[in-house]
Amino acid sequence: MAAEAVRIGGRIGVAATLRTTLDPTMELLRDTAARTNRQVELVPVLSEGAFEAVVAGDTARHDQLLTASLSNVMKSVDVIVLAQASMARMASQLPVNGGPPILSSPKLAILSARELLAR
């Protein structure tokens, strides 16, 4: 996911519902960019209250908070990274309307593993 995000664009939105996930994901993106000699600007998007909502079983509230926080950055980034695997289902639900690609780790991890195994 990090390699694909860095490949796609120089301005990367990084979405999370917990700071403990946001910070390490941003560090991973910085490290990946450095290894590939790419310049990136990271735009953190912390969806306050979304994690608590999903833990309480209120997935609709989680989704609403995540969508609202991402709507502010979708027009100003080249790609969005969903920092938590639990957010992956949102990638297809978020309004894109010509917006940036939205990447999540589960799908890309499976594709990467498949590619490695095919060698």
TORMIDO-847791 format. One record per atom (N, C-alpha, C): residue number from 1; residue in three letters; atom name; x, y, z. Coordinates in nm, 4 decimals, always signed. Example, Ala and Ser with C-alpha at 12.3 -4.5 7.8 and 13.67 -1.06 7.14 Angstrom:
<sedos>
1 / ALA / N / +1.3190 / -0.5690 / +0.7800
1 / ALA / CA / +1.2300 / -0.4500 / +0.7800
1 / ALA / C / +1.3200 / -0.3300 / +0.7800
2 / SER / N / +1.2850 / -0.2250 / +0.7080
2 / SER / CA / +1.3670 / -0.1060 / +0.7140
2 / SER / C / +1.2900 / +0.0030 / +0.7870
</sedos>
This chain:
<sedos>
1 / MET / N / +0.0834 / -0.1186 / +0.0000
1 / MET / CA / +0.0000 / +0.0000 / +0.0000
1 / MET / C / +0.0879 / +0.1250 / +0.0000
2 / ALA / N / +0.1896 / +0.1267 / +0.0830
2 / ALA / CA / +0.2772 / +0.2439 / +0.0900
2 / ALA / C / +0.3500 / +0.2655 / -0.0421
3 / ALA / N / +0.4002 / +0.1583 / -0.1001
3 / ALA / CA / +0.4727 / +0.1698 / -0.2272
3 / ALA / C / +0.3809 / +0.2221 / -0.3370
4 / GLU / N / +0.2593 / +0.1737 / -0.3405
4 / GLU / CA / +0.1637 / +0.2179 / -0.4426
4 / GLU / C / +0.1263 / +0.3647 / -0.4208
5 / ALA / N / +0.1052 / +0.4045 / -0.2963
5 / ALA / CA / +0.0699 / +0.5440 / -0.2681
5 / ALA / C / +0.1814 / +0.6387 / -0.3101
6 / VAL / N / +0.3042 / +0.6027 / -0.2786
6 / VAL / CA / +0.4193 / +0.6860 / -0.3140
6 / VAL / C / +0.4372 / +0.6903 / -0.4649
7 / ARG / N / +0.4092 / +0.5800 / -0.5320
7 / ARG / CA / +0.4203 / +0.5749 / -0.6774
7 / ARG / C / +0.3158 / +0.6649 / -0.7431
8 / ILE / N / +0.1936 / +0.6664 / -0.6873
8 / ILE / CA / +0.0830 / +0.7404 / -0.7483
8 / ILE / C / +0.0999 / +0.8908 / -0.7387
9 / GLY / N / +0.1358 / +0.9403 / -0.6213
9 / GLY / CA / +0.1358 / +1.0851 / -0.6103
9 / GLY / C / +0.2224 / +1.1432 / -0.5026
10 / GLY / N / +0.2459 / +1.2714 / -0.5148
10 / GLY / CA / +0.3303 / +1.3416 / -0.4201
10 / GLY / C / +0.2553 / +1.3969 / -0.3003
11 / ARG / N / +0.1249 / +1.4064 / -0.3096
11 / ARG / CA / +0.0443 / +1.4571 / -0.1966
11 / ARG / C / -0.0505 / +1.3454 / -0.1560
12 / ILE / N / -0.0249 / +1.2892 / -0.0377
12 / ILE / CA / -0.0943 / +1.1690 / +0.0076
12 / ILE / C / -0.1767 / +1.1998 / +0.1322
13 / GLY / N / -0.3066 / +1.1748 / +0.1232
13 / GLY / CA / -0.3928 / +1.1839 / +0.2399
13 / GLY / C / -0.3838 / +1.0539 / +0.3176
14 / VAL / N / -0.3634 / +1.0633 / +0.4479
14 / VAL / CA / -0.3494 / +0.9445 / +0.5330
14 / VAL / C / -0.4613 / +0.9476 / +0.6361
15 / ALA / N / -0.5574 / +0.8564 / +0.6213
15 / ALA / CA / -0.6753 / +0.8551 / +0.7076
15 / ALA / C / -0.6647 / +0.7473 / +0.8137
16 / ALA / N / -0.7034 / +0.7841 / +0.9354
16 / ALA / CA / -0.7046 / +0.6887 / +1.0466
16 / ALA / C / -0.8114 / +0.7309 / +1.1466
17 / THR / N / -0.8488 / +0.6362 / +1.2294
17 / THR / CA / -0.9425 / +0.6670 / +1.3372
17 / THR / C / -0.8725 / +0.6673 / +1.4727
18 / LEU / N / -0.7446 / +0.6330 / +1.4728
18 / LEU / CA / -0.6627 / +0.6356 / +1.5949
18 / LEU / C / -0.5269 / +0.6964 / +1.5638
19 / ARG / N / -0.4796 / +0.7853 / +1.6500
19 / ARG / CA / -0.3465 / +0.8428 / +1.6299
19 / ARG / C / -0.2399 / +0.7343 / +1.6356
20 / THR / N / -0.2623 / +0.6293 / +1.7150
20 / THR / CA / -0.1622 / +0.5223 / +1.7267
20 / THR / C / -0.1452 / +0.4457 / +1.5958
21 / THR / N / -0.2370 / +0.4595 / +1.5040
21 / THR / CA / -0.2238 / +0.4014 / +1.3701
21 / THR / C / -0.1772 / +0.5069 / +1.2704
22 / LEU / N / -0.2219 / +0.6290 / +1.2877
22 / LEU / CA / -0.1875 / +0.7363 / +1.1947
22 / LEU / C / -0.0368 / +0.7622 / +1.1904
23 / ASP / N / +0.0234 / +0.7788 / +1.3056
23 / ASP / CA / +0.1655 / +0.8128 / +1.3107
23 / ASP / C / +0.2549 / +0.7059 / +1.2478
24 / PRO / N / +0.2375 / +0.5767 / +1.2809
24 / PRO / CA / +0.3226 / +0.4746 / +1.2170
24 / PRO / C / +0.2989 / +0.4634 / +1.0656
25 / THR / N / +0.1779 / +0.4862 / +1.0218
25 / THR / CA / +0.1498 / +0.4804 / +0.8779
25 / THR / C / +0.2199 / +0.5952 / +0.8062
26 / MET / N / +0.2176 / +0.7112 / +0.8657
26 / MET / CA / +0.2877 / +0.8245 / +0.8055
26 / MET / C / +0.4382 / +0.7992 / +0.8016
27 / GLU / N / +0.4912 / +0.7387 / +0.9051
27 / GLU / CA / +0.6339 / +0.7058 / +0.9071
27 / GLU / C / +0.6676 / +0.6038 / +0.7984
28 / LEU / N / +0.5820 / +0.5045 / +0.7807
28 / LEU / CA / +0.6015 / +0.4050 / +0.6748
28 / LEU / C / +0.6036 / +0.4723 / +0.5374
29 / LEU / N / +0.5121 / +0.5645 / +0.5154
29 / LEU / CA / +0.5079 / +0.6359 / +0.3880
29 / LEU / C / +0.6333 / +0.7214 / +0.3672
30 / ARG / N / +0.6790 / +0.7871 / +0.4736
30 / ARG / CA / +0.8025 / +0.8661 / +0.4635
30 / ARG / C / +0.9218 / +0.7767 / +0.4291
31 / ASP / N / +0.9319 / +0.6632 / +0.4977
31 / ASP / CA / +1.0422 / +0.5694 / +0.4721
31 / ASP / C / +1.0365 / +0.5142 / +0.3305
32 / THR / N / +0.9176 / +0.4802 / +0.2848
32 / THR / CA / +0.9006 / +0.4270 / +0.1493
32 / THR / C / +0.9396 / +0.5320 / +0.0461
33 / ALA / N / +0.8990 / +0.6540 / +0.0676
33 / ALA / CA / +0.9344 / +0.7627 / -0.0243
33 / ALA / C / +1.0857 / +0.7832 / -0.0266
34 / ALA / N / +1.1485 / +0.7796 / +0.0880
34 / ALA / CA / +1.2936 / +0.7989 / +0.0953
34 / ALA / C / +1.3679 / +0.6876 / +0.0211
35 / ARG / N / +1.3220 / +0.5640 / +0.0383
35 / ARG / CA / +1.3865 / +0.4498 / -0.0295
35 / ARG / C / +1.3759 / +0.4594 / -0.1809
36 / THR / N / +1.2723 / +0.5234 / -0.2291
36 / THR / CA / +1.2501 / +0.5336 / -0.3732
36 / THR / C / +1.2832 / +0.6726 / -0.4277
37 / ASN / N / +1.3476 / +0.7545 / -0.3450
37 / ASN / CA / +1.3851 / +0.8908 / -0.3850
37 / ASN / C / +1.2675 / +0.9729 / -0.4370
38 / ARG / N / +1.1555 / +0.9606 / -0.3707
38 / ARG / CA / +1.0362 / +1.0372 / -0.4081
38 / ARG / C / +1.0088 / +1.1419 / -0.3006
39 / GLN / N / +0.9631 / +1.2553 / -0.3436
39 / GLN / CA / +0.9219 / +1.3606 / -0.2511
39 / GLN / C / +0.7716 / +1.3478 / -0.2297
40 / VAL / N / +0.7298 / +1.3404 / -0.1037
40 / VAL / CA / +0.5867 / +1.3333 / -0.0754
40 / VAL / C / +0.5499 / +1.4343 / +0.0323
41 / GLU / N / +0.4278 / +1.4782 / +0.0242
41 / GLU / CA / +0.3688 / +1.5601 / +0.1289
41 / GLU / C / +0.2536 / +1.4789 / +0.1861
42 / LEU / N / +0.2571 / +1.4577 / +0.3165
42 / LEU / CA / +0.1533 / +1.3782 / +0.3816
42 / LEU / C / +0.0510 / +1.4703 / +0.4466
43 / VAL / N / -0.0756 / +1.4370 / +0.4246
43 / VAL / CA / -0.1853 / +1.5144 / +0.4815
43 / VAL / C / -0.2604 / +1.4226 / +0.5778
44 / PRO / N / -0.2360 / +1.4375 / +0.7082
44 / PRO / CA / -0.3030 / +1.3504 / +0.8052
44 / PRO / C / -0.4512 / +1.3836 / +0.8192
45 / VAL / N / -0.5313 / +1.2775 / +0.8292
45 / VAL / CA / -0.6762 / +1.2925 / +0.8471
45 / VAL / C / -0.7162 / +1.1989 / +0.9617
46 / LEU / N / -0.7331 / +1.2553 / +1.0795
46 / LEU / CA / -0.7728 / +1.1771 / +1.1960
46 / LEU / C / -0.9219 / +1.1961 / +1.2181
47 / SER / N / -0.9970 / +1.0886 / +1.2047
47 / SER / CA / -1.1429 / +1.0937 / +1.2205
47 / SER / C / -1.1772 / +1.0728 / +1.3674
48 / GLU / N / -1.1812 / +1.1828 / +1.4395
48 / GLU / CA / -1.2093 / +1.1788 / +1.5841
48 / GLU / C / -1.3455 / +1.1158 / +1.6108
49 / GLY / N / -1.3483 / +1.0222 / +1.7029
49 / GLY / CA / -1.4726 / +0.9591 / +1.7444
49 / GLY / C / -1.5142 / +0.8393 / +1.6606
50 / ALA / N / -1.4534 / +0.8207 / +1.5449
50 / ALA / CA / -1.4932 / +0.7101 / +1.4570
50 / ALA / C / -1.4566 / +0.5747 / +1.5163
51 / PHE / N / -1.3400 / +0.5648 / +1.5770
51 / PHE / CA / -1.2997 / +0.4372 / +1.6368
51 / PHE / C / -1.3958 / +0.3992 / +1.7499
52 / GLU / N / -1.4262 / +0.4958 / +1.8341
52 / GLU / CA / -1.5173 / +0.4698 / +1.9451
52 / GLU / C / -1.6549 / +0.4272 / +1.8939
53 / ALA / N / -1.6979 / +0.4862 / +1.7849
53 / ALA / CA / -1.8277 / +0.4512 / +1.7272
53 / ALA / C / -1.8294 / +0.3071 / +1.6787
54 / VAL / N / -1.7253 / +0.2657 / +1.6076
54 / VAL / CA / -1.7238 / +0.1290 / +1.5545
54 / VAL / C / -1.7100 / +0.0266 / +1.6674
55 / VAL / N / -1.6346 / +0.0601 / +1.7705
55 / VAL / CA / -1.6214 / -0.0301 / +1.8860
55 / VAL / C / -1.7564 / -0.0461 / +1.9557
56 / ALA / N / -1.8340 / +0.0605 / +1.9569
56 / ALA / CA / -1.9674 / +0.0561 / +2.0183
56 / ALA / C / -2.0708 / -0.0092 / +1.9275
57 / GLY / N / -2.0270 / -0.0495 / +1.8077
57 / GLY / CA / -2.1186 / -0.1161 / +1.7150
57 / GLY / C / -2.1932 / -0.0217 / +1.6229
58 / ASP / N / -2.1595 / +0.1051 / +1.6266
58 / ASP / CA / -2.2277 / +0.2038 / +1.5437
58 / ASP / C / -2.1458 / +0.2294 / +1.4168
59 / THR / N / -2.1520 / +0.1336 / +1.3241
59 / THR / CA / -2.0729 / +0.1461 / +1.2018
59 / THR / C / -2.1220 / +0.2617 / +1.1143
60 / ALA / N / -2.2500 / +0.2920 / +1.1212
60 / ALA / CA / -2.3028 / +0.4043 / +1.0425
60 / ALA / C / -2.2388 / +0.5351 / +1.0880
61 / ARG / N / -2.2253 / +0.5536 / +1.2174
61 / ARG / CA / -2.1618 / +0.6753 / +1.2707
61 / ARG / C / -2.0131 / +0.6779 / +1.2325
62 / HIS / N / -1.9456 / +0.5639 / +1.2446
62 / HIS / CA / -1.8050 / +0.5520 / +1.2033
62 / HIS / C / -1.7896 / +0.5970 / +1.0591
63 / ASP / N / -1.8735 / +0.5418 / +0.9733
63 / ASP / CA / -1.8654 / +0.5719 / +0.8305
63 / ASP / C / -1.8935 / +0.7190 / +0.8035
64 / GLN / N / -1.9900 / +0.7748 / +0.8733
64 / GLN / CA / -2.0254 / +0.9164 / +0.8568
64 / GLN / C / -1.9080 / +1.0060 / +0.8969
65 / LEU / N / -1.8444 / +0.9746 / +1.0104
65 / LEU / CA / -1.7318 / +1.0553 / +1.0572
65 / LEU / C / -1.6125 / +1.0457 / +0.9623
66 / LEU / N / -1.5853 / +0.9255 / +0.9148
66 / LEU / CA / -1.4735 / +0.9063 / +0.8224
66 / LEU / C / -1.4993 / +0.9795 / +0.6906
67 / THR / N / -1.6183 / +0.9642 / +0.6381
67 / THR / CA / -1.6537 / +1.0307 / +0.5117
67 / THR / C / -1.6443 / +1.1820 / +0.5261
68 / ALA / N / -1.6933 / +1.2349 / +0.6357
68 / ALA / CA / -1.6887 / +1.3799 / +0.6578
68 / ALA / C / -1.5451 / +1.4302 / +0.6663
69 / SER / N / -1.4603 / +1.3583 / +0.7372
69 / SER / CA / -1.3226 / +1.4051 / +0.7521
69 / SER / C / -1.2459 / +1.3946 / +0.6204
70 / LEU / N / -1.2766 / +1.2951 / +0.5396
70 / LEU / CA / -1.2079 / +1.2801 / +0.4115
70 / LEU / C / -1.2589 / +1.3771 / +0.3058
71 / SER / N / -1.3826 / +1.4194 / +0.3173
71 / SER / CA / -1.4387 / +1.5086 / +0.2156
71 / SER / C / -1.3604 / +1.6386 / +0.2057
72 / ASN / N / -1.2983 / +1.6807 / +0.3137
72 / ASN / CA / -1.2218 / +1.8052 / +0.3136
72 / ASN / C / -1.0909 / +1.7945 / +0.2365
73 / VAL / N / -1.0340 / +1.6752 / +0.2263
73 / VAL / CA / -0.9027 / +1.6626 / +0.1620
73 / VAL / C / -0.9081 / +1.5951 / +0.0253
74 / MET / N / -1.0192 / +1.5364 / -0.0096
74 / MET / CA / -1.0259 / +1.4588 / -0.1336
74 / MET / C / -0.9887 / +1.5392 / -0.2581
75 / LYS / N / -1.0172 / +1.6670 / -0.2581
75 / LYS / CA / -0.9883 / +1.7488 / -0.3763
75 / LYS / C / -0.8444 / +1.7997 / -0.3789
76 / SER / N / -0.7723 / +1.7807 / -0.2692
76 / SER / CA / -0.6391 / +1.8399 / -0.2619
76 / SER / C / -0.5255 / +1.7376 / -0.2521
77 / VAL / N / -0.5579 / +1.6086 / -0.2677
77 / VAL / CA / -0.4533 / +1.5060 / -0.2623
77 / VAL / C / -0.4564 / +1.4211 / -0.3890
78 / ASP / N / -0.3443 / +1.3527 / -0.4150
78 / ASP / CA / -0.3338 / +1.2644 / -0.5317
78 / ASP / C / -0.3851 / +1.1245 / -0.5027
79 / VAL / N / -0.3795 / +1.0844 / -0.3763
79 / VAL / CA / -0.4188 / +0.9503 / -0.3345
79 / VAL / C / -0.4514 / +0.9546 / -0.1858
80 / ILE / N / -0.5396 / +0.8643 / -0.1427
80 / ILE / CA / -0.5733 / +0.8525 / -0.0007
80 / ILE / C / -0.5381 / +0.7118 / +0.0451
81 / VAL / N / -0.4713 / +0.7036 / +0.1594
81 / VAL / CA / -0.4355 / +0.5767 / +0.2217
81 / VAL / C / -0.5226 / +0.5583 / +0.3456
82 / LEU / N / -0.5901 / +0.4458 / +0.3533
82 / LEU / CA / -0.6665 / +0.4113 / +0.4736
82 / LEU / C / -0.5727 / +0.3337 / +0.5651
83 / ALA / N / -0.5353 / +0.3932 / +0.6768
83 / ALA / CA / -0.4292 / +0.3406 / +0.7620
83 / ALA / C / -0.4659 / +0.2132 / +0.8374
84 / GLN / N / -0.5924 / +0.1835 / +0.8483
84 / GLN / CA / -0.6346 / +0.0665 / +0.9244
84 / GLN / C / -0.7093 / -0.0315 / +0.8343
85 / ALA / N / -0.6737 / -0.1583 / +0.8473
85 / ALA / CA / -0.7391 / -0.2617 / +0.7671
85 / ALA / C / -0.8902 / -0.2630 / +0.7911
86 / SER / N / -0.9320 / -0.2261 / +0.9109
86 / SER / CA / -1.0750 / -0.2255 / +0.9428
86 / SER / C / -1.1524 / -0.1218 / +0.8618
87 / MET / N / -1.0823 / -0.0283 / +0.7989
87 / MET / CA / -1.1474 / +0.0743 / +0.7189
87 / MET / C / -1.1575 / +0.0338 / +0.5724
88 / ALA / N / -1.1014 / -0.0793 / +0.5354
88 / ALA / CA / -1.0929 / -0.1209 / +0.3948
88 / ALA / C / -1.2287 / -0.1244 / +0.3257
89 / ARG / N / -1.3310 / -0.1661 / +0.3961
89 / ARG / CA / -1.4642 / -0.1747 / +0.3340
89 / ARG / C / -1.5144 / -0.0385 / +0.2898
90 / MET / N / -1.4592 / +0.0670 / +0.3458
90 / MET / CA / -1.5007 / +0.2024 / +0.3115
90 / MET / C / -1.4462 / +0.2476 / +0.1766
91 / ALA / N / -1.3396 / +0.1845 / +0.1287
91 / ALA / CA / -1.2767 / +0.2277 / +0.0035
91 / ALA / C / -1.3770 / +0.2316 / -0.1114
92 / SER / N / -1.4658 / +0.1343 / -0.1163
92 / SER / CA / -1.5628 / +0.1308 / -0.2253
92 / SER / C / -1.6873 / +0.2146 / -0.1949
93 / GLN / N / -1.7041 / +0.2561 / -0.0708
93 / GLN / CA / -1.8232 / +0.3321 / -0.0328
93 / GLN / C / -1.8024 / +0.4832 / -0.0353
94 / LEU / N / -1.6773 / +0.5249 / -0.0311
94 / LEU / CA / -1.6500 / +0.6681 / -0.0268
94 / LEU / C / -1.6828 / +0.7320 / -0.1604
95 / PRO / N / -1.7363 / +0.8505 / -0.1564
95 / PRO / CA / -1.7669 / +0.9184 / -0.2820
95 / PRO / C / -1.6380 / +0.9588 / -0.3530
96 / VAL / N / -1.6166 / +0.9068 / -0.4716
96 / VAL / CA / -1.4946 / +0.9392 / -0.5440
96 / VAL / C / -1.5202 / +1.0401 / -0.6552
97 / ASN / N / -1.6243 / +1.0255 / -0.7330
97 / ASN / CA / -1.6603 / +1.1217 / -0.8374
97 / ASN / C / -1.5381 / +1.1887 / -0.9003
98 / GLY / N / -1.4520 / +1.1089 / -0.9548
98 / GLY / CA / -1.3325 / +1.1642 / -1.0165
98 / GLY / C / -1.2259 / +1.2004 / -0.9154
99 / GLY / N / -1.2460 / +1.1634 / -0.7904
99 / GLY / CA / -1.1502 / +1.1946 / -0.6850
99 / GLY / C / -1.0301 / +1.1021 / -0.6894
100 / PRO / N / -0.9451 / +1.1134 / -0.5907
100 / PRO / CA / -0.8222 / +1.0356 / -0.5890
100 / PRO / C / -0.8483 / +0.8884 / -0.5606
101 / PRO / N / -0.7543 / +0.8013 / -0.6027
101 / PRO / CA / -0.7662 / +0.6602 / -0.5660
101 / PRO / C / -0.7608 / +0.6468 / -0.4136
102 / ILE / N / -0.8295 / +0.5456 / -0.3628
102 / ILE / CA / -0.8301 / +0.5184 / -0.2193
102 / ILE / C / -0.7705 / +0.3799 / -0.1997
103 / LEU / N / -0.6603 / +0.3737 / -0.1257
103 / LEU / CA / -0.5878 / +0.2485 / -0.1060
103 / LEU / C / -0.6066 / +0.1953 / +0.0350
104 / SER / N / -0.6196 / +0.0643 / +0.0453
104 / SER / CA / -0.6250 / -0.0017 / +0.1757
104 / SER / C / -0.5326 / -0.1229 / +0.1714
105 / SER / N / -0.4816 / -0.1602 / +0.2860
105 / SER / CA / -0.3793 / -0.2641 / +0.2899
105 / SER / C / -0.4274 / -0.4054 / +0.2588
106 / PRO / N / -0.5449 / -0.4502 / +0.3013
106 / PRO / CA / -0.5786 / -0.5909 / +0.2771
106 / PRO / C / -0.5749 / -0.6315 / +0.1295
107 / LYS / N / -0.6404 / -0.5564 / +0.0449
107 / LYS / CA / -0.6456 / -0.5927 / -0.0974
107 / LYS / C / -0.5065 / -0.5883 / -0.1593
108 / LEU / N / -0.4319 / -0.4830 / -0.1319
108 / LEU / CA / -0.2992 / -0.4699 / -0.1907
108 / LEU / C / -0.2024 / -0.5735 / -0.1355
109 / ALA / N / -0.2180 / -0.6114 / -0.0104
109 / ALA / CA / -0.1316 / -0.7154 / +0.0476
109 / ALA / C / -0.1559 / -0.8493 / -0.0202
110 / ILE / N / -0.2799 / -0.8806 / -0.0469
110 / ILE / CA / -0.3120 / -1.0071 / -0.1146
110 / ILE / C / -0.2577 / -1.0063 / -0.2574
111 / LEU / N / -0.2747 / -0.8956 / -0.3275
111 / LEU / CA / -0.2216 / -0.8864 / -0.4633
111 / LEU / C / -0.0696 / -0.8976 / -0.4657
112 / SER / N / -0.0049 / -0.8357 / -0.3697
112 / SER / CA / +0.1406 / -0.8421 / -0.3604
112 / SER / C / +0.1876 / -0.9850 / -0.3304
113 / ALA / N / +0.1188 / -1.0508 / -0.2372
113 / ALA / CA / +0.1539 / -1.1892 / -0.2055
113 / ALA / C / +0.1351 / -1.2798 / -0.3255
114 / ARG / N / +0.0275 / -1.2599 / -0.3974
114 / ARG / CA / +0.0010 / -1.3395 / -0.5179
114 / ARG / C / +0.1134 / -1.3201 / -0.6203
115 / GLU / N / +0.1554 / -1.1969 / -0.6375
115 / GLU / CA / +0.2628 / -1.1658 / -0.7324
115 / GLU / C / +0.3948 / -1.2316 / -0.6900
116 / LEU / N / +0.4251 / -1.2264 / -0.5607
116 / LEU / CA / +0.5477 / -1.2890 / -0.5106
116 / LEU / C / +0.5449 / -1.4404 / -0.5284
117 / LEU / N / +0.4317 / -1.4997 / -0.5038
117 / LEU / CA / +0.4191 / -1.6450 / -0.5158
117 / LEU / C / +0.4246 / -1.6916 / -0.6605
118 / ALA / N / +0.3868 / -1.6057 / -0.7538
118 / ALA / CA / +0.3868 / -1.6418 / -0.8949
118 / ALA / C / +0.5285 / -1.6405 / -0.9555
119 / ARG / N / +0.6227 / -1.5839 / -0.8856
119 / ARG / CA / +0.7613 / -1.5761 / -0.9373
119 / ARG / C / +0.8311 / -1.7074 / -0.9307
</sedos>
